[in-house]
Amino acid sequence: MAGTLREEIGDRIRTSGPMPFESFMRLALYHPRHGYYATRVPGAGSDYHTSPALTPWFGRLVACEFQHMWEALGAPEAFTVVEVGPGRADLAAGALTAIAEAGGGLAGAVRWRFVERFQAMADLQRARLGPLAACAEWSAQLSGPQAQAGCVLAHEVLDNFPAHLLEKTAAGQLAEIHVAEEGGFLVARPGALSDERLAPVAADMEPQVPTGARFEVCCDLEGWCRDAADVLARGYLLVIDYGDKEPNLWRRHSTSKWGTIVTYGPDGFGEDPLAGPGTRDITAEVNFSAVERLAGRVGFIPDLFTTQRQWLRSLGFDEVAGGLTGQADAAWMAGRNREAMALEEELSGLQSLVAHLGLGDIMVLREAKDAPPLPPAVIEVP
């Protein structure tokens, strides 16, 4: 038996031939023993940081979104947040704390369902929540008992779905990128399409993609959207992730060897996803046009598409920032320097959530199923 993931991948290639990049990405991220997410706590290490891990204010502001959803749904007795890929439960901890502190009807109605495939992570999430875990449950799959009202939440999840990497050739045809082994190294080589589902999807995208460009197609999205609709009788789908809509998504990366695919590891950002399988996070930007199409087929209606920056400001970000600034100024004036520095640090974490060329540029997609649109009105991205 191969001792490392690299050795196992090499054995598979030598036995069965080059594998689609999608299969490589699935192994690199989700291998049960050696995969990146089987051995690391998402968002909490040195490789990268997510918004909920940087500051509890992210979860606290998302709690305002849940309050709006609950009210729009008619203040149901139970409001279930189904969170997919919850990391170490930082978002849930911030949101549930804010909801409990606010009191009111949502505090008694909120339920939290964590969709977590790794048991070690589920144990960490329970420990992280402490008493807040009393309103939570765990499931290994998104599919399950239907919540009568609530929200399916995916924060920086879809960008880690294994994706097929395709190339538009000079002849106008589509090839799929496979991972082969040559001279002891993993290399990318074009080949035939590996999944019959790729052909119609890729044909629709092909006219929008420049010749020579490589782009991703995620076949897992269709089933995921269907499960999201099935698990929710009425309510909202909330996707927060890196990505864009067509055709901008492809055109912005038309000269990249790997399309939108990048990696994050101990040495930071990387551009070679074949390097060190299992030791680096691999992401592909989310095609929000595809998500909208697939979600629409299962009953969701578009309600919002904007940046995290604009979305958080609609939830009261500026008021929170102004309050922290005022408290810090007052502490400095009163000579409470340690308190003032702590408030400045808290404010810095908050401001990172809306930073240009940073977390503020993450996209937010909200869809409604048998539910009214939420205030404020839809903010379209230019």
N, C-alpha and C positions, 0 to 999 in steps of 0.2 A: 504494500500500500504506500502511495506517495506520502512523503512526510510534510510537504508544504503545498500550498495552493498552486504555486508556480509549477512544481513537479507534476501535480495532478493534471493541470491544464496541458502540459507538455505530453503526458501519457495519453490523454484523450485525443489530442491532435494526431499523434503518431499512430493511434489505433484506428480512428474514424475519419481522419482528414481535417482540414481547416474548419473551424466553427464560426458561425455567424457572430458578429460583434455583440449582438444582443445576448447570446449565450455566455460569452466571456464576461460581460457586464453583470449578468445575473450571478455568476459564480463569484466574481470579485467582491460584490456587495453582500450577497446573502447566503454564501456557502455556510452550512450549519456550524462548522468548526473554525474555518479560516476566513470567512467573509468579513468585510470591513465592519458591518453593523452587528455581527455576532461577537465582536471583540472590543467594541468601543461604545461610549455613551455619546449619542449624537448631540452636537451643539455645545458640548461642555468641555471638550479637550482643546489642545493647542492648534489643531488643524484648521478649525474655523469656529465662528460663534454665530448663533442664531439670535434673533431679537428677544425671545423669551429668556434666553440664558444670560443676556447682557443686563437686563433690568426687569424687575417685576412689573414696571409700569406698562409693559406691552400687554401682559395678561389683564391688568386692571383696566386698560382702555378697551380691550376686546370684550370685557364684561359689559361695557356700555352697549356694544353691538348686540349682545345677547339680550340685554334689557329691551332694546328696540324690537328685536325679533319676537320676544315673549309677548310684548304688548300688542304687536301687529297681529299675532295669532289669536288674540282674545284672552290673554292671561290664562292659559291652560293649567290644569292642576299639576301636570308633569311636563317639564321641558328638558329634553335629553340632548346633550352635546355628545356626538359620536366623533371622537378625535382619532384620526388615523396617523400613525407614526408619531407618538407623543413625546419622544425623546426621554428626558428625565422628569417630565411632568411640570416643567417650569411655567408653561402657559396656563395649564389647569390650576396650578397653585396660585398664581397671580389673580386669575379670574375668579376662582372660588372664594378667595380671601376677600376680594372687593365686593362680591355679591353678598357674602355673609355680613360684612361690615355695614353695607347699605341697608340690610334688613328688607322688609317688604315682601311682596308675594313671590318674587323670583327666588328668593333665598329658600323658601319652602318647596318650590317646584323643581329646582334644577337637579338633574341627574347627569352623571358623566360616565360615558362608556369609552374605555381605552381599547383601541385596536392595536395589539402588540403581539408580534409573532415570537419574540424571544422571552422566555420565562425569567431570565436574569434581569432583563430590563423591567418587566412587570413588577418584580420584587423591589427594584430600586424605586420605581414610581410610587408604590405603596408607602415605602419608607419616607419618601420625599413629601408626600401629602400629609402624613400623620393623621390627625383626627378628621381632616377633610376627606379622607378616603371612605368615610361612612356613606357618602352619597355616590360612590363610584363602583363600577364593575369592569371586568376585563374580558376580552375576547381575542382569539388569535386571528379571526377573520372579520372583514367588514360585514359580510352577510350574517344575518342572525335575526332575533326577534325584532319585529317592527316597532319603532317608537312612534307614538301617535302625533307628537309634535316636537320639533327641535331643530338641530343643525348638524350637518355632517361637515366636519372641519378638517382640512388638510393643510398644514403649515409646513412648507418646504419638504414635501413628500413626493409629489409627482415628478420632480426633477431627478429623483433617484429611481424611477421606474426604468427597468431595462429597455433599451431602445435599439431597433434595427437601424443601422447606418447605411444609407443609400447614396449613390453617386449618379449624377446625370452626365452621361458620356458625350463626347463630341458628335457621336452619331445620333444623339437624341434618345438613346435607350437608357434604361435604368439598370444599374448593377448594384449588388449588395456587397458591403465590405465584410470580409471574413478575417479571422485571426489565424495565421499560419505560423510555423516555426522554421526558421532558416538560420543555419550557422549557430544554433544555440540561442537565438533571439526570437522574440515574438514580433511578427510583422503583420501589416495590414495588406490584404490582397483582395481585389474585386472578384466577384463570382456571381453565380445565379441567385435569384431570389429564393430564400429558404422557407418562406411561409406564403401560402396561397392568399392569405388576407392582405398581403402587402401590395399586390398588383393593382386592385382598384383604388386603394388609398393613394398609392404613389402616383398613379396616372392622373388623379385629380390635382396633385401638388406639382407635378412635373412642369406644367406651363409657367408656373410662378418662380421656378428655380433656375438661376443662370447655368449655362453649360459649364461643366467641370465642378460645380458646387456639390458638396456633400451635405446631406440633411437627414434628420432622424424621423422615424415613424415608430410610435409606441403602440403595439397591438394590445397591451394590457389595459389601455385606457377605456376601451369599450365595456369590458366586463366590470371594471371598477365603477364607472358611471351607473351602470345597471344596478350594481349592488348598493350604491349610494341612494338610488331612487327607491329600491325595495326596502331598505332599512328605515325609511322615513315616510310616514303617511302624509304629512304635510310639514312644510318648513323650508329650510334654506340649505344650500350648498355653499360653503365658503372655502375658496382655494387661495392661498397666499404663497407665492412662489416667484422664482426667477423665470422670465420668459417674455413672450410678445405674441402678437397676432400675425397672421400671414398678410402680405408677403414680407413684411419688415423683418420677421424672425430669420428668414433664410437669406435675405439680401445683406443683412448686417454681418453675416458670417460666410459670405460667398467665396472667400479666398482661403478659408481655413481647411486644413487637411482633415480635421475632425468635426466639421460642422460647428455645433454649439457645445460640443462635449469638452469639459475641462475636469481637472482633478484638484483635490486639496489633500495635503499631507503634512507631516511634521515640518517640512521645509517650505510650506505655504502653497501657493498656486502653481499648478503644473498643466502642461498641454499634451502630455503623452499618456493616454489612459492605459496603455499596455505595460507601463513600468510598475513593478512591484505590486502585482495583483493581490488584493486583500489588505494592503497597507495604506491605501489612499481612497478617499471618497471620490466617486465618479458621478458627475452630474450632466444632464442634458436639459437645456432650457425648455420650459413647458410651451407647447403650441396651444395657446389659449383659444385659437379658432377651432382646433380639433376638439378641445374640451367642450366648447359651446355647442358644436354640432352633435356630439355624442350625448351630451346631457339633454339637449333638446329632444332627442329621439325617445328618451325615457321619462319625459314629463316636466323637466325643468325649463324655466323661462328666464332669460338674462335680466338681471336687475342692476348690476354695477360692474364696471371694469375701470379701474383707476390705479394709481400708484399707492403704495403704502403711505407715502407722505401725505397725500390728499385725504386718504381714508382715515388715518389717525387724527388728522386735524378736524375732520367732521365728527369725531368722537370725543372731542374736548382736549386735544393735545395742547393747543395754545393756552388754554386756561390753566392746565396743570403746570406748564412751563412757566407761566407768569407767576403762579403761586409759589413755586420753588424759588424763583428769582427773588421775589419779595421777601421770603423767609430768610434766604441767604444774606440779602442786604441788611435786614434787620439784625441778624446775628453778628455780622461784621461790625455794625454800628454799636452794638452792645458789648463788644469785646469778647463774644463767645466764638473764638476763632475755630476751635475744633468742630463745633456744630456747623459753623459756616462752611468749613472745608468739606464736611460730609454732605451738606446740601449741594454744594457745587459739584461734587462727584456724582451725586444722584441726578442732578440736572444734566451733566455731561452724558450719562448713560441714556437718559430720556432723549436728548437731542440727536444721539446717534441713530435713533429709529427713523428719523426723517432726513438723514444726510443725503445730499446729492452725490452721485457716483458711489453710492453705498446702499445701506439698507432701505433708504427712502425710495429707491428705484425699483424695489421688488413690486410685483404686480398683485392686485387683489381682484378676484372674480367672485361675484356673488350671484347665485341663481335661486329662483323661488319655485317651489312645487306646491300647488294648491294654497298659495300664501300671497298676501298683498306685497307690493314693493315697499321698501323701507325708506324713511327719510334719512338723509337729504335726498334730493332728486339725483338721478344717475349722473355721474361725472364721467364724461368720455375723455379718453386720452387723445390728444391731437395726433 
